Amino acid sequence: MDTRMNRRQWLKRTAAAATGLLMAREFIVCRRQSSFSRSFPEPEEIILLDNNESPYGMPPEAREAVLDALARANRYPHKKYSELAALIAEKEGLPEDHVLLGAGSTEVMNMAILSYGVKGEILTADPTYFDFIFYAEQARCQIQRVPVDERYELDMETMMGRVSKNTSLVYICNPNNPTGAIVNKDKLPAFCAEASKKALVVVDEAYHEYVEDEAYASMVGLVREGMNVAVTRTFSKIFGLAGLRVGYGMARPDILKNFERVQMNFASVAYPSLRAAIAAYGASAFTSLVKAKNEAARAYLERELERLGYPFIPSHANFSLFQVGRDSKEMAADLQRRGILVRPFDFAGKSWLRVSIGTEGEIQAFVSALEQVKPVSIS
């Protein structure tokens, strides 16, 4: 019997061995909000609907790219940094020096906080992406929060009125996390144009690829116009690379240079992660399929929430937020005991649960578990 291995076989066996070394280790996901301890691989009886991850994994092309990259993981990823940045710049109609990569879009946001937010006050919505708030609080920034309006959308008029000479950074998450609501394209560009005269405006478009509504528009056009605006995006959602940590920011070169001054690592995105992102970026058939499956499962979930009497906010992302008539943390704990993880929230004097859109089977299991917990009572 021929016992020789070709390069591909060796890489796959090496990757499997590395996985085996990690199996006994435990890690905490989203340490800011959750104390749930996980092991690798995940227990099959646990359904993970708490972190807005894609349940469909990465594109096959990206998986192959990771395996190929292991052979050169001993080298720093300078060339691949520029290659991915060039691809993004070409697609978005930007010069290459308008793109900065990071270990997830959260790293790029943190750079914005440390280079701009600390100089004055940060203005943002309430609620919004909790990691951004976490990093801003860790940097001891002054944060001005504007509650969402009665439709749970960002109140752009009130926010504009709160921009002052002390405002150094404005953060807009669109679609917003955790509500899933979007800012109408008739409002957001004008807001950004005016607010950016006094502060850097960061628009977080982590869920950009999921949105179908014609009322939505990316703010990359404002970057092309040279405004004081930065747009962040991530490979963690529709591309399925959450565990590989790749994100990027788009802004004028002078803004990105300020970001780089506070960046903690000259090459924070690992070589295999970059190769996977390059492959995933062109996998349009895969991402279209993921988007279609997400829309179908989300529509099913919203129908079931309506049937069960849970008010929900129409979402444009890969999660849904719905109101519960009891303590949200207790209800999340009840669901966890049934093997399902979701995210509790409290705002506007109400309790909510955010559920990530898993596979059709996972959402069916979630609905079944939801029917078993204490009945809803919402006035």
Summary of the structure (lengths in Angstrom):
residues: 379
radius of gyration: 21.2
end to end distance: 72.5
largest distance: 76.6
contacts: 1258
relative contact order: 0.15
helix: 43%
strand: 18%
